[in-house]
Amino acid sequence: MGDYLAGAGVQELADRYGIHRATVFAHLRRRNVPGRRPGLSLNEKAEAVRLARAGISMRAIGRRMGVDRKAVRAALVEVGLLI
């Protein structure tokens, strides 16, 4: 729980402890830890755009930022980088 509250992503925790993402979510839910809102903040969107323009893949950007590729894609579409 402390790792998550310190900013670690669910996938990162699953990999670190050798468990499934759903198990991480179950532990967090049992402890009433509030979930994070999906997507990227304004600063994260700006960073995603910068990385995408540098040629980094959406999947790699997502891994770096702790979100899935779809969240990165949504941010890039929102700023008009993708159609």
N, C-alpha and C positions, 0 to 999 in steps of 0.2 A: 504494500500500500504506500509506503514512504517513497519508493522509487517512482511510482506513478504520480504522486503529488509533487515530486521534485521535477517532473517533466518527461519522464521516460514514457515512450509509447507502448501500447498494448502489444504490438508485434515484437518490439524490443524485449519486453518482459517475458513474453512467451519463449523467445529464443534463449534468453538468459537462463531461465529456469527449466527449460526442456518440457514445456507444457503447451497445450493448444490455446489459441487466442480466446476461445469460448471459456476455458477454465479461468483465464485471467479475468475476464468480464464477470464470471460467477463469483470469484473471490471479492472483487471490487463491489459488486452488488450486495453481497452478504454483509459487507462492512459499511454499507450506505455511503460509499465514496461517490460524490457527484461526477457524472460523466462530462467529458469535454464536449464542447460543441464541435460538430464536424466542420471540416473545411479549413481555410487558412485565414489568418488575420491580414490586415492591410499590409503590414511589413513583410509577412511571409509571402503574400501574393507578389509584392515587388521583387522579393528574392527569387521566387519561382520564375518570374518573367526574365530576370537577369540570367538565371541559369539556363533557361530554355534558349534564350538568344545566344548563349555561349555554346549551344549544341548538346547540352546534357539532356538525356531522355526523360520523359515524364516519370517513368518508373524509378529511375535513379534519383530524380528530384524528390519524389514521394518518400523514398527510403530515407533520404537525407533529412527530410522534414517531419517524418513520422506520420505521414498520411498515405492513403492509397493513390494510385495513378489517377483515379477518377476525380479526386479532390483537386489535384494539380491541373488536370484538363479543364475542370470547371473554372478555375481561376484564370487560366490562359484564354478561355473563350470569353470570360467576362471582360477582360481588358482588350479583346479584339485580336489577340495573337493567333488564335485558331478560329475557324468557322464551324 
